[in-house]
Amino acid sequence: MELQKFLLLLYKRKLILIIVPMIAVFITYFLVRKLPDTYKSRSRISTGLVDQSKQFLEKNQGQDENKVSQQFSNLIEMIKLKRIFDQLSFQLIVHDLTSDKPFRKPSKLITEIGPEARAHALEVFKDHIKTKQPLSLFDKDQFGIHQLLISMGYDEATLLKKVTIYRVNNSDFIDFEYESENPFLSAFVLNTINREFIDFYANYIKGNQQKAVNFLDLLMRQKFDSMTAKMRLLRDYKIRNRVLNLNEQAKSLYAQIADFETKFQLAQKDVESLGGAIKGIDKKFSPQDRRYLESVIVDINQSILATRERLKAVTNDLVKSNFDPKIKQRQDSLKAILEKQILESTDRLLVSPLANKQLLVQQRFNLEIALDQAQSSIMPLSDELKRLNEKFDMLVPHEALIQSYEGSVDVAGKEYLDIQNRFNQTSLESSMTVQLTQIELAMPGPAQPSKKLILVALAGIISFIFCLAALFVIFYLDDSIQSATDLANKTSLPVLAFLPFINTSMLDLTNLWKNGEGNRITIAFKNLLRSLRFEIEREMGHKKLLVMTSISDGEGKTLISLGLAYAYSMVNKRVLVIDGNFDNPTVTETTGTNTFLEDYLKNRITLSEIIKEGGVSVLGNRGGDTSIFEFCDESIVKPKLAYLRDIFDIIIIEAPDLDKLNKAREWIILADKVIAVFASGSTIKNGKAQSVEYLQDLGDYFAGWALNKVVINRLNKIS
């Protein structure tokens, strides 16, 4: 439905859709018909960002596409720098001012300035080409010189608009394109841009790399000095505390402690086992035997005891010396002497009454010797263990400090090696040449196909699209009611019929209804009035008083009232039309009646004067700022209208519009049914919304809308 409405709007405005694009096409044609031919040149540079043959450094290998794309974007934006295009501008203007074949004709501004001014400008341009500096627009003289560039179309903004710079797919190349009216100008522009950019980029990269090398060199020296200072602290601490190799010393002490603990445990075990063995042998001798034994060998025992004391002292020395081989020889010598003394004591026992217990006596002597050795070794072993543990404990604080020093040295060393690697990498990069290379020079190209026809066609298409868009905006913002469906949806009230827009000057109701004369529009109007009459008859039933009103003035109440009256008369109905609109008595003026409502209410005319046999009877009014009840009391009006009901089959009263609510309301109170006329293309806003609410409140008294002035395109379907 909305599409149909939009298409209808386009049909109504079809001349706009035709004329506006045609005007645009004609204007564009006259503007572009004298445009000169254009020539396009192309050039290409290789960046080395993707080409593996140019990637010498390991860090450039395996870069992802996103990073590469970012690098290309940076390069393209760098190409568009103002300083690059400034150099191009200077070289173009210098060429045109000095060459016999300039790229462009001198501008009006250049021809107006004198030779001295041109010479001064040329000198300034050449100086800025050498210094690679832009013009200062704050300087009045240089600002004026900049105007020369603008006048020739050589300024940075103008040149940049026509230069196209892009990466070729995912390759290693950047392409340049420039189009102008001179093929040599196009080639000169691209070759100059390529040359200036490569020079600028080389200097820019070299400068940054040299700064990086100098910075890393300074940082590397600082890191080396820091590492050397920390190594010196570690060395001095070890020398001061006599720590050569802490780990090896700790391992040696731990091994000695473990060995002495084992020997100490064995010595304790030997003391217990030997003492028990001696006690077992003593139990095998009686007291008399022990006294005899002791008396016989008392002198030898004294020698044995002396030797045992000496052996005990040597054993202590042996433990303290950490089992020195020389002291071990002395111990072995004393053991041999002690064994000899024991054998001597055994020989004396051979003639004693205890000869049969000789073996036990010898064992006891041997056990005592072994017990003495074990007991004498316990104390030295314990002392040595204590000394070793104290020495080991002294290494713990050294270990913590040395670890701290070594950790600092390790960190400083890693930092130094990292900076050194960066320094070497950057130094290698700075020693290499810049990888940017112009691999294709720009050459003068052939003339490009003419764009005149394209521009003309685009002008027509764009203007047509613009008209469509404008009409769509108008359609979208249009809140007017165009169809019966719109009216019913927005008011929630029924629509009885719609009537076409008709020029009243070409309408003769008498000829239309009686003679059937008229064109397609008037005939369609006639048929739609019949439809309206049919709908009203269904709504009215046996009721006869119909009030015709509208929301505002000019909706077409008079035309519909009179047309409806003729429609009723054609079915042999006795019809009376009353002009109840005192403010605007259009019915009275249209029909030219000489019978007036005021006369009827005041009994100045008879009924026979009102009735018009074979036609439509009309009661006009003399106009004036009044209402029906102001002119005549309601108690008089109602009986008068009731009398007319008995005479006529249908009474149509044209009431004032609802803008004058009180005047219209008085007629509505008298009505059996009310019909409101609404003009197509109008909107319901502000006070009109209140009038619609009033009609809704009438309930069954409101028969419905008659939509008037509808634009109908296919009247043959109606006629």
QUISUL-V109540 format. One record per backbone hydrogen bond with DSSP energy under -0.5 kcal/mol. NH is the residue of the N-H (numbers start at 1). CO is the residue of the C=O. E is the energy in kcal/mol with one decimal. If there is no record, write none. Layout:
nh=(NH,NH)
co=(CO,CO)
e=(E,E)
//
This chain:
nh=(5,6,7,8,9,10,11,12,13,14,16,17,18,19,20,22,23,24,25,26,27,28,29,30,31,32,33,35,39,40,41,43,44,45,46,47,52,54,55,56,60,61,63,68,69,70,71,72,73,74,75,76,77,78,79,80,81,84,85,86,87,88,89,90,91,92,93,94,95,96,97,98,99,111,112,113,118,119,120,121,122,123,124,125,126,127,128,129,130,131,132,133,137,139,143,144,145,146,147,148,148,149,150,151,152,153,153,154,155,159,160,161,162,162,163,164,165,166,168,169,171,174,175,176,177,178,179,180,186,187,188,189,190,191,192,193,194,195,196,197,198,199,200,201,202,203,204,205,206,207,208,209,210,211,212,213,214,215,216,217,218,219,220,221,222,223,224,225,226,227,228,229,230,231,232,233,234,235,236,237,238,239,240,241,242,243,244,249,250,251,252,253,254,255,256,257,258,259,260,261,262,263,264,265,266,267,268,269,270,271,272,273,274,275,276,277,278,279,280,281,282,283,284,285,290,291,292,293,294,295,296,297,301,302,303,304,305,306,307,308,309,310,311,312,313,314,315,316,317,318,319,320,321,322,323,328,329,330,331,332,333,334,335,336,337,338,339,340,341,342,343,344,345,346,347,348,349,350,351,352,355,357,358,361,362,363,364,365,366,367,368,369,370,371,372,373,374,375,376,377,378,379,380,381,382,383,384,385,386,387,388,389,390,391,392,393,394,395,395,396,396,397,398,399,400,401,402,403,404,405,406,407,408,409,410,411,412,413,414,415,416,417,418,419,420,421,422,423,424,425,426,427,428,429,430,431,432,432,437,439,439,440,448,455,456,457,458,459,460,461,462,463,464,465,466,467,468,469,470,471,472,473,474,475,476,477,478,481,482,487,488,489,490,491,492,496,496,497,499,501,504,506,507,508,512,513,514,515,515,516,517,523,524,525,526,527,528,529,530,531,532,533,534,535,536,537,538,539,540,541,543,546,546,547,548,549,549,551,555,560,561,562,563,564,565,566,567,568,569,570,571,572,573,575,575,576,577,578,578,579,579,580,580,582,586,589,590,591,592,593,596,597,600,601,602,603,604,605,609,610,610,611,613,615,617,617,619,620,620,624,626,631,632,636,637,638,639,640,641,642,643,644,645,646,647,647,648,649,650,651,652,652,653,653,654,654,655,655,658,660,661,661,664,665,666,667,668,669,670,670,671,671,672,673,674,675,676,677,678,680,681,682,685,688,689,690,691,692,693,694,695,696,697,698,698,699,701,702,703,703,704,705,706,707,708,708,709,710,712,715,717,718,719)
co=(1,2,3,4,5,6,7,8,9,11,13,13,14,15,16,18,19,20,21,22,23,24,25,26,27,28,29,32,180,446,178,176,440,174,437,172,50,51,52,54,57,58,60,64,65,66,67,68,69,70,71,72,73,74,75,76,78,81,81,82,83,84,85,86,87,88,89,90,91,92,93,94,95,107,108,109,114,115,116,117,118,119,120,121,122,123,124,125,126,127,128,128,135,136,139,140,141,142,143,144,145,145,146,147,148,149,150,149,149,155,156,157,158,159,159,177,163,175,173,167,168,45,166,43,164,41,162,39,182,183,184,185,186,187,188,189,190,191,192,193,194,195,196,197,198,199,200,201,202,203,204,205,206,207,208,209,210,211,212,213,214,215,216,217,218,219,220,221,222,223,224,225,226,227,228,229,230,231,232,233,234,235,236,237,239,238,242,245,246,247,248,249,250,251,252,253,254,255,256,257,258,259,260,261,262,263,264,265,266,267,268,269,270,271,272,273,274,275,276,277,278,279,281,282,286,287,288,289,290,291,292,293,297,298,299,300,301,302,303,304,305,306,307,308,309,310,311,312,313,314,315,316,317,319,318,324,325,326,327,328,329,330,331,332,333,334,335,336,337,338,339,340,341,342,343,344,345,347,348,349,352,354,355,357,358,359,360,361,362,363,364,365,366,367,368,369,370,371,372,373,374,375,376,377,378,379,380,381,382,383,384,385,386,387,388,389,390,391,392,392,393,393,394,395,396,397,398,399,400,401,402,403,404,405,406,407,408,409,410,411,412,413,414,415,416,417,418,419,420,421,422,423,424,425,426,427,428,429,46,44,437,44,38,451,452,453,454,455,456,457,458,459,460,461,462,463,464,465,466,467,468,469,470,471,472,473,474,682,480,483,484,485,486,487,488,494,705,705,707,710,502,503,504,506,508,509,510,510,511,511,511,519,520,521,522,523,524,525,526,527,528,529,530,531,532,533,534,535,536,537,540,544,651,673,653,547,675,677,552,556,557,558,559,560,561,562,563,564,565,566,568,569,568,573,615,650,617,576,652,577,619,578,654,580,584,585,586,587,588,588,594,620,596,597,598,600,599,599,606,606,607,607,611,612,575,615,577,595,618,582,624,627,628,633,633,634,635,636,637,638,639,640,641,642,643,644,644,574,574,544,576,650,546,651,578,652,548,653,550,657,658,659,660,661,662,663,664,665,666,667,667,668,545,545,701,547,704,549,706,708,481,679,683,685,686,686,687,688,689,690,691,692,693,694,695,696,698,699,674,701,674,494,676,497,678,706,500,499,710,713,714,715,715)
e=(-2.1,-2.2,-2.8,-2.3,-2.1,-2.3,-2.3,-2.3,-1.8,-1.2,-0.5,-1.6,-1.1,-3.4,-1.8,-1.5,-2.6,-2.4,-2.6,-2.4,-2.6,-2.5,-2.4,-2.1,-1.5,-2.3,-1.5,-1.8,-3.7,-0.9,-2.4,-1.8,-1.6,-2.2,-3.4,-2.2,-0.5,-1.5,-1.2,-1.1,-1.3,-1.6,-0.7,-2.0,-2.9,-2.0,-2.1,-2.3,-2.4,-2.2,-2.1,-2.6,-2.4,-2.0,-2.1,-1.2,-1.4,-0.6,-1.7,-2.6,-1.4,-1.7,-2.7,-2.5,-2.2,-2.3,-2.3,-2.3,-2.0,-2.3,-2.0,-1.4,-2.7,-2.1,-1.5,-1.5,-2.1,-2.7,-2.5,-2.5,-2.6,-2.2,-2.3,-2.5,-2.3,-2.2,-2.1,-1.6,-1.8,-2.3,-1.0,-0.8,-0.8,-1.3,-2.4,-1.8,-1.8,-2.1,-1.2,-0.8,-0.8,-1.1,-1.8,-2.4,-1.5,-0.7,-0.9,-2.8,-0.7,-2.3,-2.3,-1.3,-0.8,-0.8,-0.8,-2.9,-0.5,-2.0,-1.9,-1.1,-2.6,-2.2,-2.8,-2.6,-2.2,-1.8,-0.7,-2.2,-2.0,-1.8,-2.5,-2.5,-1.8,-2.5,-2.2,-2.3,-2.6,-2.3,-2.9,-2.5,-2.4,-2.3,-2.6,-3.2,-2.4,-2.3,-2.7,-3.0,-2.7,-2.5,-2.1,-2.8,-2.6,-2.1,-2.2,-2.6,-2.5,-2.4,-2.7,-2.4,-2.2,-2.5,-2.8,-2.0,-2.0,-2.4,-2.3,-2.5,-2.3,-2.5,-2.6,-2.3,-1.8,-2.1,-2.1,-1.8,-1.8,-2.3,-2.5,-1.9,-2.0,-2.2,-2.6,-2.0,-1.0,-2.9,-0.7,-2.6,-2.4,-2.3,-2.5,-2.6,-2.4,-2.1,-2.3,-2.7,-2.1,-2.2,-2.9,-2.3,-1.7,-2.2,-2.8,-2.2,-2.2,-2.6,-2.3,-2.1,-2.5,-2.4,-1.9,-2.4,-3.1,-2.2,-1.8,-1.8,-2.4,-2.0,-1.6,-1.8,-2.5,-1.3,-1.6,-1.4,-2.1,-2.0,-2.4,-2.5,-2.2,-2.1,-2.0,-1.7,-2.9,-1.6,-1.4,-2.5,-3.1,-2.1,-2.5,-2.8,-2.1,-2.1,-2.8,-2.4,-2.2,-2.4,-2.3,-2.0,-2.2,-2.6,-2.2,-2.4,-2.0,-1.5,-3.1,-2.0,-1.6,-1.5,-2.2,-2.1,-2.2,-2.3,-2.1,-1.9,-2.0,-2.6,-2.2,-1.9,-2.3,-1.9,-2.1,-2.0,-2.1,-1.6,-2.0,-1.5,-0.9,-1.4,-0.9,-0.8,-1.5,-1.8,-1.5,-1.9,-2.3,-2.4,-2.5,-2.3,-2.3,-2.7,-2.6,-2.2,-2.4,-2.9,-2.7,-2.3,-2.4,-3.0,-2.6,-1.3,-1.1,-0.8,-0.7,-2.3,-2.5,-2.6,-2.8,-2.4,-2.2,-2.3,-2.7,-2.5,-2.2,-2.1,-2.5,-2.7,-1.4,-0.6,-1.1,-0.6,-0.8,-0.6,-0.6,-2.3,-1.8,-2.0,-2.9,-2.5,-2.0,-2.7,-3.2,-2.7,-2.1,-2.4,-2.5,-2.5,-2.6,-2.2,-2.3,-2.7,-2.2,-2.5,-2.6,-2.5,-2.2,-2.4,-2.3,-2.6,-2.6,-2.7,-3.0,-2.6,-2.2,-2.3,-2.7,-1.2,-0.5,-1.3,-2.1,-1.2,-0.9,-1.8,-3.3,-2.7,-2.5,-2.8,-2.9,-2.2,-2.1,-2.8,-3.2,-2.3,-2.1,-2.7,-2.7,-2.4,-2.5,-2.9,-2.8,-2.8,-2.4,-2.4,-2.4,-2.8,-3.2,-2.5,-1.2,-2.9,-0.6,-2.0,-2.4,-2.6,-2.4,-1.5,-1.9,-0.5,-2.6,-1.0,-3.1,-2.1,-0.8,-1.6,-1.3,-0.5,-2.6,-2.4,-2.7,-0.6,-1.0,-1.0,-1.8,-2.4,-2.2,-2.3,-2.2,-2.4,-2.3,-1.9,-1.8,-1.7,-2.2,-2.8,-2.3,-2.1,-2.4,-2.4,-1.7,-1.7,-3.2,-2.1,-2.0,-0.8,-3.1,-2.5,-3.7,-0.6,-2.7,-0.8,-0.7,-1.8,-3.0,-2.6,-2.6,-2.8,-1.9,-2.3,-2.0,-2.1,-2.2,-1.5,-1.4,-1.6,-1.4,-0.7,-0.5,-2.0,-3.0,-0.5,-2.9,-0.5,-3.0,-1.1,-1.8,-1.2,-2.6,-1.8,-2.9,-2.6,-1.9,-0.5,-0.5,-3.6,-1.7,-2.6,-1.6,-1.4,-3.7,-0.8,-0.6,-0.6,-0.9,-2.2,-0.6,-1.6,-2.4,-0.5,-3.0,-2.8,-0.6,-1.3,-1.9,-2.1,-2.2,-1.4,-2.2,-2.3,-0.5,-1.7,-2.5,-2.5,-2.2,-1.7,-2.1,-1.2,-0.8,-0.6,-2.8,-2.0,-1.6,-2.9,-3.0,-0.5,-3.0,-0.6,-2.6,-0.6,-2.7,-0.9,-3.4,-1.7,-0.5,-0.9,-2.2,-2.8,-1.5,-0.9,-2.1,-2.2,-0.8,-0.5,-0.7,-0.7,-2.2,-1.6,-2.4,-2.8,-1.6,-2.9,-2.0,-3.4,-4.4,-1.5,-0.8,-2.2,-0.8,-0.8,-1.6,-2.2,-2.1,-1.9,-2.1,-2.2,-1.9,-0.7,-0.7,-1.1,-1.6,-1.3,-2.5,-0.8,-1.0,-2.3,-2.2,-2.3,-3.0,-0.6,-0.6,-2.5,-0.7,-0.7,-1.0,-0.9,-2.9)
//
